[in-house]
Every structure is written in structure tokens, then in C-alpha cells.
Amino acid sequence: ISALPDFGPDALTGADPRTWTHARYYQIPDPIPDLRDLARRITTGAYTDLERTRRIVTFLGGTYAFDTEAPDDMALTAPPSQFLERRAAGTSMDFALATVLLARAAGIPARLATGYLPGEFDPLTGTYLVRSSDRHAWAEIYLGGAGWVPFDAAPRPAAMAFRDGATYRSAPV
């Protein structure tokens, strides 16, 4: 029997951001003009890594649209600098990579994660039917004491009933 970790706001509030993580989780592979300025504008006034991350996720989800017509949700629609600059619709990979890059630009350790959304629950069998269309990408932010916490900025219509920056299985923050 397994259980999901508690990534609720109360559990994450006391997370220590000063725990050591490898330097690669702070690196930005290719220089993106104005990335640090954008991260600074989004996170101004936020004093914890959790609050800075919430602002980044809310900014992306509220500024960009989810591309429901994209042929592959795991492919980028444009290089990250163009996606952030043009403010057009994007895939889950666009949103996840933008979250990681903005978090790193704000000094928050972040990594890209891929996998599957839960799929469709079958109450008769108690199982989930997961299809290839359930493939998804999201960001994980390292918060000391909590570990790698998932954050999903993709504003998918099915997830709109959840809080800003949250999806069915992501942290509800």
C-alpha cells in the first residue's frame, strides 16, 4: 500500500528553502534575454520559495492559454524564449519548461518532470484507464523538508475547479 505525500499548503509552509541541492538545478542552459527581469517582476514581494513559486505558476496559468489543438502535448510549440515573449498558447511541456526556467531565474531549485495524468477512474474495477493522451509535463520545485514538490502551470480546462496553479494531482498551492 502506498500513499501520496502531503503537499498541501499547511505542510509546505514551514519548508526550509536553504537545504543544499545540486548546482545543476539552478542552471539556465541557454541565456534567455530578460528572463531574470521577468522572474524578478513576477516574484517581487514574495519572501519564500513557496510564495515565489506560487506567483510564477499563477502568472503562467493566467497569462498563457493551453493549446488543446497541439498534435503532441509533450513537444514544445516554440523555444522557451519565444514562448515567454509571444504569450501564445502552449503545451504542457511549454508550461513546465517555462516554470522551471523562471524558478531557476528567481534562485529556486527546479527540475522538469514527465509522466501521466491519472486518467479516467472506473468505479466498477477501482482502477484508472490511462491513455497516451494523458501524457503530461510539469515542474518540480525543491523545498527543504518537503523534497521535490510538483507544480503544474498548464491551465487545462479540466483542472479549473482546483486552485491557482493546481491540477488533479499537483500540489494545491
C-alpha positions in Angstrom: 0.0 0.0 0.0 1.4 3.4 -0.9 0.3 6.9 -0.1 0.7 10.3 -1.8 3.0 12.7 0.1 1.3 15.7 1.7 2.0 18.7 -0.5 -0.8 20.8 0.9 -0.2 24.5 1.8 0.0 23.8 5.5 2.6 21.1 5.1 4.7 23.2 2.8 4.6 26.5 4.7 7.4 25.5 7.1 9.7 24.0 4.4 13.3 25.2 4.7 14.5 26.7 1.4 18.1 26.7 2.4 18.7 23.0 2.2 21.6 22.2 -0.2 20.7 21.0 -3.7 23.0 20.3 -6.6 24.0 23.4 -8.7 22.5 21.9 -11.9 19.0 22.6 -10.5 19.8 26.4 -10.6 21.3 26.4 -14.1 19.7 28.0 -17.1 21.1 26.2 -20.1 20.8 28.9 -22.8 20.8 32.6 -21.9 17.3 34.0 -22.4 17.1 37.7 -22.6 15.2 39.4 -19.8 14.4 36.1 -18.1 15.8 37.3 -14.7 13.9 40.6 -15.0 10.7 38.8 -15.7 11.2 36.4 -12.8 12.0 39.4 -10.5 8.8 41.3 -11.6 6.7 38.2 -11.0 8.2 37.4 -7.6 8.6 40.9 -6.2 7.3 41.0 -2.6 7.4 37.2 -2.1 9.7 36.2 0.7 9.7 32.4 0.5 10.5 29.9 -2.3 6.9 28.6 -1.9 5.4 32.0 -2.4 7.7 32.8 -5.3 6.8 29.5 -7.0 3.0 30.2 -6.5 3.4 33.5 -8.2 5.3 32.0 -11.1 2.7 29.3 -11.6 -0.2 31.7 -11.3 1.4 34.1 -13.7 1.9 31.4 -16.4 -1.5 29.9 -15.9 -3.2 33.3 -16.0 -1.2 34.8 -18.9 -0.9 32.0 -21.4 -3.5 29.6 -22.8 -3.3 25.8 -23.1 -3.1 24.6 -26.7 -5.8 21.9 -26.9 -5.1 21.5 -30.7 -1.4 20.7 -30.4 -0.6 17.4 -32.0 1.8 16.4 -29.2 1.4 17.7 -25.6 5.0 16.6 -24.9 6.5 18.8 -27.6 7.5 22.5 -27.4 5.5 24.8 -29.6 8.4 27.2 -29.7 11.8 27.7 -28.0 11.2 28.9 -24.4 12.3 32.4 -25.1 9.7 32.7 -27.9 7.0 31.1 -25.8 7.5 33.6 -23.0 7.8 36.5 -25.3 4.9 35.9 -27.6 2.4 34.9 -24.9 0.6 32.5 -27.1 -0.9 29.1 -26.4 1.4 26.3 -25.3 1.6 22.6 -24.4 2.3 21.1 -21.0 5.9 21.0 -22.0 6.0 24.7 -22.8 4.4 25.5 -19.4 6.6 23.1 -17.4 9.8 24.4 -19.0 8.8 28.0 -18.5 8.1 27.2 -14.8 11.5 25.6 -14.4 13.3 28.4 -16.1 11.5 31.2 -14.2 12.0 29.4 -10.9 15.7 29.0 -11.6 16.0 32.6 -12.6 14.4 33.5 -9.3 17.0 31.4 -7.4 14.7 28.4 -6.7 16.0 24.9 -7.5 13.7 23.3 -10.1 13.6 20.4 -12.5 11.4 19.1 -15.3 9.2 16.0 -14.8 7.2 14.0 -17.2 4.7 11.2 -16.8 1.0 10.6 -17.0 -2.1 12.3 -15.5 -4.3 9.9 -13.5 -6.6 9.1 -16.4 -10.2 8.1 -16.1 -11.4 6.3 -13.0 -13.5 3.2 -13.5 -15.7 2.7 -10.3 -16.5 -0.9 -11.2 -12.9 -2.0 -11.1 -11.5 0.6 -8.9 -8.7 1.3 -11.5 -7.7 4.1 -13.8 -7.6 3.9 -17.5 -4.6 5.8 -18.6 -4.2 6.6 -22.3 -1.3 8.1 -24.3 -3.3 11.4 -24.4 -2.7 11.5 -20.6 1.0 12.2 -21.1 2.0 15.4 -19.3 4.9 17.5 -18.2 5.2 19.6 -15.0 7.8 21.3 -12.9 9.1 20.1 -9.6 10.5 22.6 -7.1 12.8 21.6 -4.3 11.6 22.7 -0.8 13.8 21.6 2.1 11.9 19.3 4.5 9.3 18.5 1.8 11.6 17.4 -1.1 10.7 17.8 -4.8 7.2 19.2 -4.9 5.2 19.1 -8.2 3.7 22.3 -9.6 1.7 22.5 -12.8 1.1 25.8 -14.5 -0.7 24.5 -17.5 -4.3 26.0 -17.4 -6.2 22.9 -18.6 -10.0 23.3 -18.5 -10.5 20.0 -16.6 -8.4 21.4 -13.8 -10.0 24.8 -13.4 -12.0 23.6 -10.4 -8.8 23.4 -8.4 -6.8 26.4 -7.0 -4.4 28.6 -9.0 -1.5 26.6 -10.3 -3.0 23.2 -9.3 -4.2 20.2 -11.3 -5.7 17.0 -10.2 -2.5 15.6 -8.8 -0.3 18.6 -8.4 0.2 20.5 -5.2 -2.9 22.6 -4.5 -0.9 25.8 -4.0 
